[in-house]
Amino acid sequence: MRSRIWMLLVGVGCASGPADEPSGDTDDVGTAPWSVVDPLERTLHEDRSWSDRSYILHAPAGIDLGRGTPVVLACHGATPSFVDAAFSHAAITEMEPHADANGYILVLPRARVFEETAYWPDMPEGQADIDFIEAVLAELDDEFDIDESAIYATGFSSGGYFSYLLAAERPGLLAGIGPVGAGSYREGYGAGVGTPVVALHGTEDARVPDSVGRSAVEESALAQRCDPEPVTSYEQGEVTCSQWLGCPDDHVVEFCLAQGAGHTWPGSEGSESLLSAFGEGETTFDIVATEHLWERLHLGL
């Protein structure tokens, strides 16, 4: 099984090709190609490090340096240590081409490894992860002058739990969170989210029951004093989204439920290949999670 997963992940990497990789020739823009060009002339796709941590940075060509660029933090789920969790999460979510099309900086951070599994723990161990994320954002702000009012955290499974933790422990840092197949670590984290939250879940999720995901969103809606009963905000095929209206500052608080879907990322062929094919359940295509999160959280659609 381990070799099959690794071969599949390598195959995905080959399919995506090296077109977005920097050429390594920086003569035309100096030694730091991302720091002197306005707008960015070519897509950056780099593996970077901070202290003993690392992350993938994907900055699309054409973004306006110095004018404030949105940032999306995409946190992977629990992953065996022999797999590059950030790389596989990029394939599962298909966020890199979406970032190119919508002009935001994508950050794919890597969690620490505990007992041969990379995942995002609860507090107090989670403090190191918060420090890591804040340091990465500070570095990006120095380079790109990011839009601090448009920083979003999405996450799958363990990464979704971390999005709740980050929002609760650092209020005001995020403009919204988008957990998929996740809940909150403890009662009170959902209530701590004074930011927009859009969550997606499958009814056949064998790892995180959909009731856990819905409970965290309901807790956030109650804490923000939104209307007590949600209304249907999206309905397509087997997917229904419920949104709580009347939230402060027109915050969106929404929970989307996919009938028959498993522990997967909706609307992604990468999810079908890397999650559904290995027993995590069906991937629905009645909603595209990556696009839906961007539309709801950033565009306000």
PyMOL commands that set and color helices and strands:
alter all, ss='L'
color gray80, all
select helices_A, chain A and resi 2-16+85-93+95-102+127-144+158-169+210-223+248-250+269-274+276-278+289-299
alter helices_A, ss='H'
color red, helices_A
select strands_A, chain A and resi 44-50+53-59+71-75+79-80+105-109+113-114+117-118+151-156+176-180+197-202+231-236+239-244+253-258
alter strands_A, ss='S'
color yellow, strands_A
deselect
rebuild
show_as cartoon
